[in-house]
Amino acid sequence: MNEAQFKMLLEKYINDRLSPGELSLFISYLREYKHTGHLEELIERTFHDDGFTELSDRSKTESIFQKILQQAKSIEAQPGTGDPFIRSSNSNGRTRVLRWLAAASLLAGIASLSYFVFIKQEKKETPVSIVKKAPATDAEPGGNKAVLKLANGEELVLDSAGTGMLALQGGSAILKTGDGQLTCNPSAAPSAEPVYNTLSTPRGGQYQLTLPDGSKAWLNAASSLRFPVAFTGNERVVELTGEAYFEITPSKTPDGGNRRFIVRDGTPNAGENAWQVEVLGTHFNIMAYNNEQSVQTSLLEGSVAFSTATQKVKIKPNQQAVMNNNSRSVQVRNAAVLNAIAWKDGLFRFSSDDVQYIMRQLERWYDVNVVYAAKVPSGHYSGIVNRDSKLSTVLKILEESGLDFKIQGKMLTVFPQ
């Protein structure tokens, strides 16, 4: 393939016009040259061609890249090896990123899809003189870990509990299934008095729960869900701290009406600052960590209402209700909701996020404490990393984007750029 042919395919890639045959040819070319400097030089020359302006709209390329990745996953590939490619943006904001190389690496058999894009860099300050030692340890990724606190105060460590029935409460059976999930099977005649359990995940843990009505909940790390062993009355109410993804099953009241499902703020003594989400049947994610700047409800299907003591808003699919934790004001915005639920699908997915936001996610999943050796590094990052990766793998990718780290025990130190 000559340079003119490559430029033609690159332009078609950016404009989402590659035919299946051209896509295969394009990926073959990327695979062939991904271990040499020739490909990068060729792309650099293409970028500097005055007639090539297809990468000026970063939001457009982001959407196209995601589609190319989905296409790439369906193509049979020969085994191989490779590394993620990361590049910094130039001064006028054009993101010079070999994203297609990430797709090629995926096709070549990379175990974890990983790419990070450095999209903004502030002017660097005078370097701080710090001596950094080589990493002393690593941190394993989190997994299925949780504790179930029963109504009588008894606590069951689920990751070490055997499968089968764990408890019988109010006529309802609490079961751990063979695939490591928790299920609550209510009896035909539940107890008149509501019985509540609490499922809690530690840092480095996640867990899936099937609620008494058949609805499903996935808990992210450092989260808790308080739920009854049987839903009675006209409402189904659970209480959440942290983050969870829900798939709600429609339910009828005894008189045939629709039974609402309500997720309430589980923060102790929240008072008038409490929030709640009301739904009938839908798929949505709530992120409500106390150390984040906002509570975010992201909707994939159906319709939900997010409310506080002073505001109530309804959101549609592909929208978020965002409550600022300081002002308590609520706004509705369009959003890439797949980013919000990436954790449920085993991914970190960042979109122009700052370093502190990324580090908070790493703290929760790898059970480490992040400290900054000096000023918090500036810049915003986008990327995808498999959550099954060790912490050192994620850090290596970030280091390619210009950051610097040291792992020592449970301490992760971020160094100035």
C-alpha positions as a Markdown table, in Angstrom:
| # | Residue | x | y | z |
|---|---|---|---|---|
| 1 | Met | 0.0 | 0.0 | 0.0 |
| 2 | Asn | 1.4 | 3.4 | -0.9 |
| 3 | Glu | 1.0 | 6.7 | 0.9 |
| 4 | Ala | -1.8 | 7.9 | -1.2 |
| 5 | Gln | -3.8 | 4.7 | -0.7 |
| 6 | Phe | -3.2 | 4.9 | 3.1 |
| 7 | Lys | -4.4 | 8.5 | 3.2 |
| 8 | Met | -7.6 | 7.5 | 1.3 |
| 9 | Leu | -8.4 | 4.8 | 3.8 |
| 10 | Leu | -7.6 | 7.1 | 6.7 |
| 11 | Glu | -10.0 | 9.7 | 5.4 |
| 12 | Lys | -12.7 | 7.0 | 4.9 |
| 13 | Tyr | -12.0 | 5.7 | 8.4 |
| 14 | Ile | -12.6 | 9.2 | 10.0 |
| 15 | Asn | -15.7 | 9.7 | 7.9 |
| 16 | Asp | -17.0 | 6.2 | 8.7 |
| 17 | Arg | -17.1 | 5.1 | 5.1 |
| 18 | Leu | -14.8 | 2.1 | 5.2 |
| 19 | Ser | -16.4 | -1.0 | 3.5 |
| 20 | Pro | -15.8 | -4.3 | 5.2 |
| 21 | Gly | -13.1 | -5.1 | 2.7 |
| 22 | Glu | -11.4 | -1.8 | 3.2 |
| 23 | Leu | -11.6 | -2.1 | 6.9 |
| 24 | Ser | -9.8 | -5.5 | 6.7 |
| 25 | Leu | -7.2 | -4.0 | 4.5 |
| 26 | Phe | -6.7 | -1.0 | 6.8 |
| 27 | Ile | -6.3 | -3.2 | 9.9 |
| 28 | Ser | -3.9 | -5.5 | 8.0 |
| 29 | Tyr | -1.8 | -2.5 | 7.2 |
| 30 | Leu | -1.9 | -1.3 | 10.8 |
| 31 | Arg | -0.9 | -4.7 | 12.1 |
| 32 | Glu | 1.9 | -5.0 | 9.6 |
| 33 | Tyr | 3.6 | -1.7 | 10.6 |
| 34 | Lys | 2.6 | -1.3 | 14.2 |
| 35 | His | 6.1 | -2.2 | 15.5 |
| 36 | Thr | 7.9 | 0.3 | 13.3 |
| 37 | Gly | 8.2 | 4.0 | 13.1 |
| 38 | His | 7.1 | 4.1 | 9.5 |
| 39 | Leu | 3.4 | 4.1 | 10.3 |
| 40 | Glu | 3.7 | 7.0 | 12.8 |
| 41 | Glu | 5.7 | 9.0 | 10.3 |
| 42 | Leu | 3.1 | 8.4 | 7.6 |
| 43 | Ile | 0.3 | 9.5 | 9.8 |
| 44 | Glu | 2.2 | 12.5 | 11.0 |
| 45 | Arg | 2.7 | 13.6 | 7.4 |
| 46 | Thr | -1.0 | 13.0 | 6.7 |
| 47 | Phe | -1.9 | 15.2 | 9.7 |
| 48 | His | 0.3 | 18.0 | 8.5 |
| 49 | Asp | -1.1 | 17.9 | 5.0 |
| 50 | Asp | -3.1 | 21.1 | 4.5 |
| 51 | Gly | -5.8 | 19.3 | 2.7 |
| 52 | Phe | -6.4 | 16.9 | 5.6 |
| 53 | Thr | -8.7 | 18.4 | 8.2 |
| 54 | Glu | -10.8 | 15.4 | 9.2 |
| 55 | Leu | -9.7 | 15.3 | 12.8 |
| 56 | Ser | -10.8 | 18.8 | 13.8 |
| 57 | Asp | -14.0 | 17.5 | 15.4 |
| 58 | Arg | -12.9 | 15.3 | 18.4 |
| 59 | Ser | -16.4 | 14.4 | 19.4 |
| 60 | Lys | -17.0 | 13.0 | 15.9 |
| 61 | Thr | -13.9 | 10.9 | 15.9 |
| 62 | Glu | -14.7 | 9.6 | 19.4 |
| 63 | Ser | -18.1 | 8.3 | 18.1 |
| 64 | Ile | -16.5 | 6.8 | 15.0 |
| 65 | Phe | -13.7 | 5.1 | 16.9 |
| 66 | Gln | -16.2 | 3.4 | 19.2 |
| 67 | Lys | -18.0 | 2.1 | 16.1 |
| 68 | Ile | -14.7 | 0.9 | 14.6 |
| 69 | Leu | -13.9 | -0.9 | 17.9 |
| 70 | Gln | -17.2 | -2.7 | 17.7 |
| 71 | Gln | -16.5 | -3.7 | 14.1 |
| 72 | Ala | -13.0 | -4.8 | 15.1 |
| 73 | Lys | -14.3 | -7.1 | 17.8 |
| 74 | Ser | -16.3 | -9.2 | 15.2 |
| 75 | Ile | -13.3 | -9.8 | 13.0 |
| 76 | Glu | -11.3 | -13.0 | 13.4 |
| 77 | Ala | -7.6 | -12.2 | 14.0 |
| 78 | Gln | -4.3 | -14.0 | 14.1 |
| 79 | Pro | -2.6 | -14.1 | 17.6 |
| 80 | Gly | 0.1 | -11.5 | 18.2 |
| 81 | Thr | 1.4 | -9.0 | 20.6 |
| 82 | Gly | 1.6 | -5.3 | 20.9 |
| 83 | Asp | 1.4 | -2.3 | 23.1 |
| 84 | Pro | -1.2 | 0.5 | 23.5 |
| 85 | Phe | -0.2 | 3.7 | 21.7 |
| 86 | Ile | -0.7 | 7.0 | 23.4 |
| 87 | Arg | 0.1 | 10.5 | 22.1 |
| 88 | Ser | -0.3 | 14.1 | 23.4 |
| 89 | Ser | -2.4 | 16.7 | 21.8 |
| 90 | Asn | -0.7 | 19.6 | 20.0 |
| 91 | Ser | -1.2 | 23.2 | 20.8 |
| 92 | Asn | -4.2 | 23.8 | 18.6 |
| 93 | Gly | -6.1 | 20.9 | 20.1 |
| 94 | Arg | -6.0 | 18.3 | 17.3 |
| 95 | Thr | -5.7 | 15.0 | 19.1 |
| 96 | Arg | -2.8 | 13.1 | 17.4 |
| 97 | Val | -3.8 | 9.7 | 18.6 |
| 98 | Leu | -3.2 | 6.3 | 16.9 |
| 99 | Arg | -6.6 | 5.0 | 18.1 |
| 100 | Trp | -6.8 | 2.6 | 15.2 |
| 101 | Leu | -3.6 | 1.0 | 16.6 |
| 102 | Ala | -5.5 | 0.2 | 19.8 |
| 103 | Ala | -8.1 | -1.5 | 17.6 |
| 104 | Ala | -5.4 | -3.4 | 15.8 |
| 105 | Ser | -3.8 | -4.5 | 19.1 |
| 106 | Leu | -7.2 | -5.8 | 20.1 |
| 107 | Leu | -7.5 | -7.8 | 16.9 |
| 108 | Ala | -4.0 | -9.1 | 17.3 |
| 109 | Gly | -5.0 | -10.8 | 20.5 |
| 110 | Ile | -4.2 | -8.3 | 23.3 |
| 111 | Ala | -5.8 | -9.7 | 26.5 |
| 112 | Ser | -6.9 | -6.3 | 27.8 |
| 113 | Leu | -8.1 | -3.5 | 25.6 |
| 114 | Ser | -6.2 | -0.4 | 26.8 |
| 115 | Tyr | -5.7 | 3.0 | 25.4 |
| 116 | Phe | -5.4 | 6.4 | 26.9 |
| 117 | Val | -5.5 | 9.7 | 25.1 |
| 118 | Phe | -3.8 | 12.8 | 26.6 |
| 119 | Ile | -6.0 | 15.6 | 25.2 |
| 120 | Lys | -5.0 | 18.6 | 27.2 |
| 121 | Gln | -1.8 | 19.8 | 28.7 |
| 122 | Glu | -1.4 | 23.1 | 30.6 |
| 123 | Lys | 1.9 | 24.9 | 30.5 |
| 124 | Lys | 4.4 | 23.1 | 32.7 |
| 125 | Glu | 5.6 | 24.6 | 35.9 |
| 126 | Thr | 9.3 | 24.5 | 37.0 |
| 127 | Pro | 10.0 | 20.8 | 37.9 |
| 128 | Val | 10.0 | 19.9 | 41.5 |
| 129 | Ser | 13.1 | 18.0 | 42.6 |
| 130 | Ile | 11.9 | 14.6 | 43.9 |
| 131 | Val | 13.8 | 11.4 | 44.0 |
| 132 | Lys | 11.5 | 8.5 | 42.9 |
| 133 | Lys | 12.2 | 4.8 | 43.7 |
| 134 | Ala | 11.1 | 2.0 | 41.5 |
| 135 | Pro | 7.7 | 0.5 | 42.4 |
| 136 | Ala | 7.9 | -1.8 | 45.4 |
| 137 | Thr | 4.6 | -3.6 | 45.0 |
| 138 | Asp | 1.6 | -3.9 | 42.7 |
| 139 | Ala | -2.1 | -4.1 | 43.3 |
| 140 | Glu | -4.4 | -6.8 | 42.0 |
| 141 | Pro | -7.8 | -5.8 | 40.5 |
| 142 | Gly | -10.9 | -6.1 | 42.5 |
| 143 | Gly | -13.4 | -8.9 | 42.3 |
| 144 | Asn | -16.7 | -10.4 | 43.6 |
| 145 | Lys | -16.4 | -9.4 | 47.3 |
| 146 | Ala | -19.2 | -8.4 | 49.6 |
| 147 | Val | -20.7 | -8.7 | 53.1 |
| 148 | Leu | -24.4 | -9.3 | 53.7 |
| 149 | Lys | -25.6 | -7.9 | 57.0 |
| 150 | Leu | -28.8 | -9.6 | 58.1 |
| 151 | Ala | -31.6 | -7.9 | 60.0 |
| 152 | Asn | -30.5 | -9.5 | 63.2 |
| 153 | Gly | -27.0 | -8.0 | 62.9 |
| 154 | Glu | -25.3 | -11.2 | 61.7 |
| 155 | Glu | -22.7 | -10.6 | 58.9 |
| 156 | Leu | -21.9 | -13.1 | 56.2 |
| 157 | Val | -18.8 | -12.7 | 54.1 |
| 158 | Leu | -20.1 | -13.7 | 50.7 |
| 159 | Asp | -16.8 | -14.3 | 48.8 |
| 160 | Ser | -16.0 | -17.1 | 51.3 |
| 161 | Ala | -19.5 | -18.4 | 51.9 |
| 162 | Gly | -20.6 | -21.6 | 50.2 |
| 163 | Thr | -23.4 | -21.8 | 47.6 |
| 164 | Gly | -26.9 | -22.5 | 48.6 |
| 165 | Met | -29.2 | -21.0 | 51.2 |
| 166 | Leu | -27.5 | -18.6 | 53.5 |
| 167 | Ala | -30.4 | -17.5 | 55.6 |
| 168 | Leu | -34.2 | -17.7 | 56.0 |
| 169 | Gln | -35.8 | -14.5 | 57.0 |
| 170 | Gly | -39.5 | -13.6 | 57.2 |
| 171 | Gly | -40.3 | -16.6 | 55.1 |
| 172 | Ser | -37.8 | -15.5 | 52.4 |
| 173 | Ala | -34.7 | -17.5 | 51.4 |
| 174 | Ile | -31.4 | -15.7 | 50.8 |
| 175 | Leu | -29.3 | -17.8 | 48.4 |
| 176 | Lys | -25.8 | -17.6 | 47.0 |
| 177 | Thr | -25.8 | -19.0 | 43.4 |
| 178 | Gly | -23.1 | -21.1 | 41.8 |
| 179 | Asp | -22.0 | -18.1 | 39.7 |
| 180 | Gly | -21.3 | -16.0 | 42.9 |
| 181 | Gln | -24.5 | -13.9 | 42.9 |
| 182 | Leu | -27.0 | -13.2 | 45.7 |
| 183 | Thr | -30.7 | -14.0 | 45.2 |
| 184 | Cys | -33.6 | -13.2 | 47.5 |
| 185 | Asn | -36.6 | -15.6 | 47.0 |
| 186 | Pro | -39.7 | -14.3 | 48.8 |
| 187 | Ser | -42.3 | -16.7 | 50.1 |
| 188 | Ala | -45.9 | -16.6 | 49.0 |
| 189 | Ala | -46.9 | -15.1 | 52.3 |
| 190 | Pro | -44.2 | -12.7 | 53.5 |
| 191 | Ser | -43.9 | -11.5 | 57.0 |
| 192 | Ala | -46.2 | -8.5 | 57.9 |
| 193 | Glu | -43.2 | -6.7 | 59.4 |
| 194 | Pro | -40.6 | -5.7 | 56.8 |
| 195 | Val | -37.2 | -7.4 | 57.2 |
| 196 | Tyr | -34.2 | -5.5 | 55.8 |
| 197 | Asn | -30.8 | -6.7 | 54.8 |
| 198 | Thr | -27.8 | -4.7 | 53.7 |
| 199 | Leu | -25.3 | -5.8 | 51.0 |
| 200 | Ser | -22.0 | -4.0 | 51.2 |
| 201 | Thr | -18.9 | -4.1 | 48.9 |
| 202 | Pro | -15.5 | -3.1 | 50.1 |
| 203 | Arg | -12.9 | -1.2 | 48.1 |
| 204 | Gly | -11.8 | -3.7 | 45.6 |
| 205 | Gly | -15.2 | -5.4 | 45.5 |
| 206 | Gln | -18.3 | -5.7 | 43.4 |
| 207 | Tyr | -21.4 | -7.9 | 43.6 |
| 208 | Gln | -24.7 | -8.7 | 41.9 |
| 209 | Leu | -28.0 | -9.1 | 43.6 |
| 210 | Thr | -31.4 | -10.3 | 42.4 |
| 211 | Leu | -34.1 | -8.5 | 44.5 |
| 212 | Pro | -37.3 | -10.1 | 45.7 |
| 213 | Asp | -39.3 | -8.8 | 42.7 |
| 214 | Gly | -36.8 | -10.2 | 40.1 |
| 215 | Ser | -35.1 | -6.8 | 39.6 |
| 216 | Lys | -31.3 | -6.9 | 39.4 |
| 217 | Ala | -28.7 | -4.7 | 41.0 |
| 218 | Trp | -25.0 | -4.6 | 40.4 |
| 219 | Leu | -23.0 | -2.9 | 43.2 |
| 220 | Asn | -19.7 | -1.2 | 42.4 |
| 221 | Ala | -16.8 | -1.0 | 44.9 |
| 222 | Ala | -17.3 | 0.8 | 48.2 |
| 223 | Ser | -21.1 | 0.7 | 48.0 |
| 224 | Ser | -24.0 | -0.6 | 49.9 |
| 225 | Leu | -27.7 | -1.4 | 49.2 |
| 226 | Arg | -30.3 | -1.8 | 51.9 |
| 227 | Phe | -33.3 | -3.9 | 50.7 |
| 228 | Pro | -36.2 | -5.8 | 52.1 |
| 229 | Val | -36.4 | -9.6 | 51.8 |
| 230 | Ala | -39.9 | -9.1 | 50.3 |
| 231 | Phe | -41.6 | -6.1 | 48.7 |
| 232 | Thr | -45.1 | -5.3 | 50.1 |
| 233 | Gly | -47.5 | -2.4 | 49.6 |
| 234 | Asn | -47.6 | 0.0 | 46.7 |
| 235 | Glu | -43.9 | 0.8 | 46.6 |
| 236 | Arg | -40.6 | -1.0 | 46.3 |
| 237 | Val | -37.9 | 0.9 | 48.2 |
| 238 | Val | -34.2 | 0.3 | 48.5 |
| 239 | Glu | -31.4 | 2.6 | 49.9 |
| 240 | Leu | -28.1 | 3.2 | 48.2 |
| 241 | Thr | -24.7 | 4.6 | 49.0 |
| 242 | Gly | -21.9 | 4.5 | 46.5 |
| 243 | Glu | -22.7 | 3.3 | 43.0 |
| 244 | Ala | -25.1 | 0.7 | 41.5 |
| 245 | Tyr | -26.6 | -0.3 | 38.2 |
| 246 | Phe | -30.3 | -1.4 | 38.1 |
| 247 | Glu | -32.5 | -3.4 | 35.8 |
| 248 | Ile | -36.0 | -3.0 | 37.2 |
| 249 | Thr | -38.8 | -5.5 | 36.5 |
| 250 | Pro | -42.3 | -4.0 | 36.2 |
| 251 | Ser | -44.5 | -4.9 | 39.1 |
| 252 | Lys | -48.2 | -4.6 | 39.9 |
| 253 | Thr | -49.9 | -3.7 | 43.2 |
| 254 | Pro | -52.6 | -6.0 | 44.6 |
| 255 | Asp | -55.3 | -3.8 | 43.0 |
| 256 | Gly | -53.6 | -3.9 | 39.6 |
| 257 | Gly | -51.8 | -0.6 | 39.6 |
| 258 | Asn | -48.1 | 0.0 | 38.8 |
| 259 | Arg | -45.8 | -0.4 | 41.7 |
| 260 | Arg | -43.1 | 2.2 | 41.8 |
| 261 | Phe | -39.5 | 1.3 | 42.4 |
| 262 | Ile | -37.7 | 3.9 | 44.5 |
| 263 | Val | -33.9 | 4.2 | 45.2 |
| 264 | Arg | -33.3 | 6.5 | 48.1 |
| 265 | Asp | -30.2 | 8.2 | 49.4 |
| 266 | Gly | -28.7 | 5.7 | 52.0 |
| 267 | Thr | -26.4 | 8.3 | 53.5 |
| 268 | Pro | -27.0 | 8.4 | 57.3 |
| 269 | Asn | -28.7 | 11.5 | 58.5 |
| 270 | Ala | -29.0 | 13.0 | 55.0 |
| 271 | Gly | -32.1 | 14.8 | 56.1 |
| 272 | Glu | -33.2 | 17.5 | 53.6 |
| 273 | Asn | -30.1 | 16.9 | 51.5 |
| 274 | Ala | -31.3 | 13.4 | 50.6 |
| 275 | Trp | -32.1 | 12.5 | 47.0 |
| 276 | Gln | -34.3 | 9.7 | 45.5 |
| 277 | Val | -34.9 | 8.1 | 42.1 |
| 278 | Glu | -38.4 | 6.9 | 41.1 |
| 279 | Val | -38.9 | 4.3 | 38.3 |
| 280 | Leu | -41.4 | 1.8 | 37.0 |
| 281 | Gly | -39.4 | -0.5 | 34.7 |
| 282 | Thr | -36.1 | 0.7 | 33.4 |
| 283 | His | -32.3 | 0.3 | 33.2 |
| 284 | Phe | -30.2 | 3.0 | 34.9 |
| 285 | Asn | -27.0 | 3.7 | 36.9 |
| 286 | Ile | -26.7 | 5.9 | 40.0 |
| 287 | Met | -23.3 | 7.2 | 41.1 |
| 288 | Ala | -23.5 | 8.7 | 44.6 |
| 289 | Tyr | -20.1 | 8.5 | 46.3 |
| 290 | Asn | -19.6 | 11.1 | 49.0 |
| 291 | Asn | -16.2 | 12.0 | 47.7 |
| 292 | Glu | -17.4 | 12.9 | 44.2 |
| 293 | Gln | -18.5 | 16.3 | 43.1 |
| 294 | Ser | -22.0 | 15.2 | 42.1 |
| 295 | Val | -24.6 | 12.5 | 42.2 |
| 296 | Gln | -25.3 | 11.3 | 38.7 |
| 297 | Thr | -28.3 | 9.2 | 37.5 |
| 298 | Ser | -27.7 | 7.9 | 34.0 |
| 299 | Leu | -30.6 | 6.4 | 32.1 |
| 300 | Leu | -30.3 | 3.7 | 29.4 |
| 301 | Glu | -33.9 | 2.6 | 29.0 |
| 302 | Gly | -37.3 | 3.7 | 30.3 |
| 303 | Ser | -38.0 | 6.9 | 32.3 |
| 304 | Val | -37.0 | 8.0 | 35.8 |
| 305 | Ala | -37.5 | 11.0 | 38.0 |
| 306 | Phe | -34.7 | 12.3 | 40.2 |
| 307 | Ser | -35.8 | 14.5 | 43.1 |
| 308 | Thr | -34.5 | 16.4 | 46.1 |
| 309 | Ala | -36.4 | 18.3 | 48.7 |
| 310 | Thr | -36.6 | 21.3 | 46.3 |
| 311 | Gln | -36.4 | 19.9 | 42.8 |
| 312 | Lys | -37.7 | 17.1 | 40.6 |
| 313 | Val | -36.6 | 16.4 | 37.1 |
| 314 | Lys | -37.4 | 13.6 | 34.6 |
| 315 | Ile | -34.8 | 12.2 | 32.3 |
| 316 | Lys | -35.0 | 10.2 | 29.1 |
| 317 | Pro | -32.6 | 7.5 | 27.7 |
| 318 | Asn | -29.1 | 8.8 | 27.1 |
| 319 | Gln | -29.5 | 11.6 | 29.6 |
| 320 | Gln | -28.2 | 12.2 | 33.1 |
| 321 | Ala | -29.6 | 14.0 | 36.1 |
| 322 | Val | -26.7 | 15.6 | 37.8 |
| 323 | Met | -26.9 | 17.0 | 41.4 |
| 324 | Asn | -24.0 | 19.2 | 42.5 |
| 325 | Asn | -23.1 | 18.1 | 46.0 |
| 326 | Asn | -22.2 | 21.6 | 47.1 |
| 327 | Ser | -25.1 | 23.7 | 45.7 |
| 328 | Arg | -27.6 | 20.8 | 45.6 |
| 329 | Ser | -28.8 | 22.1 | 42.3 |
| 330 | Val | -30.0 | 19.5 | 39.7 |
| 331 | Gln | -29.4 | 19.7 | 36.0 |
| 332 | Val | -30.4 | 17.4 | 33.1 |
| 333 | Arg | -27.8 | 16.8 | 30.3 |
| 334 | Asn | -27.3 | 14.5 | 27.4 |
| 335 | Ala | -24.5 | 12.1 | 28.1 |
| 336 | Ala | -22.6 | 9.1 | 26.9 |
| 337 | Val | -24.3 | 6.7 | 29.3 |
| 338 | Leu | -22.2 | 3.8 | 28.3 |
| 339 | Asn | -19.3 | 5.5 | 30.0 |
| 340 | Ala | -21.3 | 5.5 | 33.2 |
| 341 | Ile | -21.9 | 1.8 | 33.2 |
| 342 | Ala | -18.5 | 0.7 | 31.9 |
| 343 | Trp | -17.6 | -0.6 | 35.3 |
| 344 | Lys | -20.4 | -3.1 | 35.2 |
| 345 | Asp | -19.0 | -4.4 | 31.9 |
| 346 | Gly | -15.5 | -4.8 | 33.3 |
| 347 | Leu | -14.0 | -1.5 | 32.0 |
| 348 | Phe | -12.7 | 1.8 | 33.1 |
| 349 | Arg | -13.9 | 4.3 | 30.5 |
| 350 | Phe | -12.8 | 7.9 | 30.8 |
| 351 | Ser | -13.9 | 10.8 | 28.7 |
| 352 | Ser | -11.9 | 14.0 | 29.1 |
| 353 | Asp | -11.7 | 13.4 | 32.9 |
| 354 | Asp | -9.1 | 15.0 | 35.2 |
| 355 | Val | -6.5 | 13.2 | 37.1 |
| 356 | Gln | -8.2 | 13.3 | 40.5 |
| 357 | Tyr | -11.4 | 11.7 | 39.1 |
| 358 | Ile | -9.4 | 8.9 | 37.6 |
| 359 | Met | -7.4 | 8.4 | 40.8 |
| 360 | Arg | -10.6 | 8.1 | 42.9 |
| 361 | Gln | -11.8 | 5.3 | 40.7 |
| 362 | Leu | -8.4 | 3.5 | 41.0 |
| 363 | Glu | -8.5 | 4.0 | 44.8 |
| 364 | Arg | -11.9 | 2.2 | 45.0 |
| 365 | Trp | -11.1 | -0.6 | 42.6 |
| 366 | Tyr | -7.5 | -1.4 | 43.7 |
| 367 | Asp | -8.0 | -0.5 | 47.4 |
| 368 | Val | -5.1 | 1.9 | 47.5 |
| 369 | Asn | -4.7 | 5.4 | 48.9 |
| 370 | Val | -3.6 | 8.1 | 46.4 |
| 371 | Val | -1.4 | 11.0 | 47.5 |
| 372 | Tyr | 0.1 | 13.8 | 45.4 |
| 373 | Ala | 3.8 | 14.5 | 45.8 |
| 374 | Ala | 3.3 | 18.1 | 44.7 |
| 375 | Lys | 0.7 | 20.0 | 42.7 |
| 376 | Val | -2.0 | 17.9 | 41.2 |
| 377 | Pro | -1.1 | 17.3 | 37.5 |
| 378 | Ser | -3.2 | 19.2 | 35.0 |
| 379 | Gly | -4.7 | 17.8 | 31.9 |
| 380 | His | -7.7 | 15.7 | 30.9 |
| 381 | Tyr | -7.7 | 12.1 | 29.7 |
| 382 | Ser | -9.9 | 9.8 | 27.7 |
| 383 | Gly | -9.5 | 6.1 | 27.4 |
| 384 | Ile | -10.5 | 2.5 | 28.0 |
| 385 | Val | -8.8 | 0.0 | 30.3 |
| 386 | Asn | -9.9 | -3.5 | 31.3 |
| 387 | Arg | -10.7 | -3.6 | 35.0 |
| 388 | Asp | -9.1 | -7.0 | 35.2 |
| 389 | Ser | -5.7 | -5.4 | 34.6 |
| 390 | Lys | -3.2 | -5.0 | 37.5 |
| 391 | Leu | -2.7 | -1.5 | 38.8 |
| 392 | Ser | 0.8 | -1.3 | 37.3 |
| 393 | Thr | -0.7 | -2.0 | 33.9 |
| 394 | Val | -3.0 | 1.0 | 34.2 |
| 395 | Leu | -0.3 | 3.2 | 35.5 |
| 396 | Lys | 2.1 | 2.2 | 32.7 |
| 397 | Ile | -0.5 | 3.4 | 30.2 |
| 398 | Leu | -1.0 | 6.7 | 32.1 |
| 399 | Glu | 2.8 | 7.1 | 32.3 |
| 400 | Glu | 2.9 | 7.0 | 28.5 |
| 401 | Ser | 0.5 | 10.0 | 28.6 |
| 402 | Gly | 3.0 | 12.0 | 30.7 |
| 403 | Leu | 2.1 | 11.1 | 34.3 |
| 404 | Asp | 4.4 | 9.5 | 36.8 |
| 405 | Phe | 3.7 | 7.2 | 39.8 |
| 406 | Lys | 5.1 | 5.0 | 42.6 |
| 407 | Ile | 3.3 | 2.1 | 44.2 |
| 408 | Gln | 4.4 | 1.2 | 47.8 |
| 409 | Gly | 2.2 | -1.0 | 49.8 |
| 410 | Lys | -1.3 | 0.5 | 49.8 |
| 411 | Met | 0.1 | 3.9 | 48.8 |
| 412 | Leu | 0.0 | 5.2 | 45.3 |
| 413 | Thr | 2.0 | 8.5 | 44.8 |
| 414 | Val | 1.4 | 10.7 | 41.9 |
| 415 | Phe | 4.4 | 12.9 | 40.8 |
| 416 | Pro | 4.4 | 16.2 | 39.0 |
| 417 | Gln | 4.8 | 16.2 | 35.3 |
